[in-house]
């Protein structure tokens, strides 16, 4: 029971971290493209 609970928690944490990492990467690319756009405008 306890081992199963721990493995489930590990899977949830890994899934959460991977989605968070993907969101951070998407935000970085958006920030980079926005920076390029503002530079072009200036």
C-alpha positions in Angstrom: 0.0 0.0 0.0 2.7 2.5 1.0 5.0 1.6 -1.9 2.1 2.0 -4.3 1.3 5.4 -2.9 4.9 6.5 -3.1 5.2 5.4 -6.8 1.9 7.2 -7.6 3.3 10.4 -6.0 6.5 10.1 -7.9 4.6 9.8 -11.2 2.5 12.8 -10.3 5.5 14.9 -9.4 7.4 13.8 -12.6 4.3 14.7 -14.7 3.9 18.1 -12.9 7.6 18.9 -13.4 7.5 18.0 -17.1 4.4 20.2 -17.8 6.0 23.0 -15.7 9.2 22.7 -17.7 7.3 22.8 -21.0 5.4 25.9 -19.9 8.6 27.6 -18.9 10.2 26.8 -22.2 7.1 28.1 -24.1 7.3 31.3 -22.0 10.9 31.8 -22.8 10.3 31.5 -26.6 7.4 33.9 -26.3 9.6 36.4 -24.4 12.4 36.0 -27.0 10.0 36.6 -29.9 8.4 39.6 -28.0 11.9 41.0 -27.5 12.7 40.7 -31.2 9.4 42.3 -32.1 10.0 45.3 -29.8 13.5 45.7 -31.1 12.2 45.8 -34.7 9.6 48.4 -33.7 12.3 50.6 -32.0 
